[in-house]
Amino acid sequence: MRTDITINDRAAAIGDKIIAKLEKVYDTEIGLDIYNLGLIYAIDLDANGAIKIVTTFTEMVCGCIESIPVGIKEELSQLDEINQVDVEIAWAPRWKMDRISRLGRIALGISAH
């Protein structure tokens, strides 16, 4: 689990499932999934199965602004533990390249350090 994502205990309990679903949602302009790209800021799952994902984009004119929230909702809705998905877009803190995971850096051919 990434240390730069705020995640509550309920979400952490099924964190592997959530991450696997987020890794299926791609920023098609960059060609990397939103989890390894570092676009996810927070994951909060409540007792009723409602999950809130706080995400951002690499820039305000990102061509994926419409498709990524839809992809998040489609993927996470497939989990039995989740019955509602809310996506919040945050512009602060601003996304920086250092949020890309080691795996993401390798996939993009960027120095993995």
N, C-alpha and C positions, 0 to 999 in steps of 0.2 A: 504494500500500500504506500502511495506517495505521502510524504510528510508535509507537502505544501498544499494539501487539501484538508479543509475542515470537514470532519465526518462524525456524526453522532454515533452512539453505541448501537442503536438498532440497525443503522445502515452498515456499520462495521461488521456486525454479525453475519451479514450476507454480502460483505464487501467483494468477495471473489466473483460472485454472480453479477453484481452491479458493474464491476470493472470489465468483465467479459462482454457485457452488453455495450458499454461505452466505447470499447475498443472496436466495435463494429460500425461506429458512426464516424465518418471521415470528413475532414476538411478537403474537399475535392480539388481545391486550388493548389494545396500544398502536397496532397497525397499521403497524409498521415492521419491516424485516428485522433479524436479530440482528447482522449485520456493521455496518450503519450506526447501529444503536442502541448499539453499543459493548459488546456482551455477550461478545465473544470476547477472551480474555486471551492465549492462546498457541496456536500451531500447530506441531506437531512431526511430521515425516514421516521414518520410518527407511528403511534400505536395502531392507527386505523389503516395503515398501508399506503398512506399518501407520502410520496417522496418529492422533495424539492431539490432541484439541481441548480446551482448557481454557476453560470458559465460566462465566458467572454469570447472575444474574437481577436485575431491577430491585428486587425485594424477595423475602423468604423465602416469602411467601404467594402468589407469582405463579401464576396459573392455568395457565401454560404449562410448568411444571416437568416434566411428563410428556411433553408433545408436542415440545418443542424438541430434546431429545437424540435422539428418534426421527427427527425431521426432518433433523437433522445427519447421522445415520447413513445415512438413505435417500438423501440428495442426494450425499454424498461417495462412497458406494459405487458410484455410477454412473461415476466416473472410472476409466479404465483403469489409471492409475498407483497406485491405492489398492485394497488387497485386505482391509483390516481397519480399522475405525473405532472408536476408543475416545473416549468423552466423559467428561471429568472436570468436576464442578461445584465451583467455588471460591467462597467467601464473602468472601475477603480477597484483595486490597483490595476494599472495598465499592464497588459500582457507584455512579457519580455522573452527573448529567446532562451534565457537561462531556465525557463519553466519546462523546456523540452526534456523529456526523460532520456536517460542513457540509451535505451532501446530506440527511442525516436531519433536521437542524433545519429546512431549507427544507420538506421533505415534511410535517413536523409543524406548520409555521407558527410556529416558534420563531425568535427572532433568530439569524441565521447567524454572528454574531461569536463 
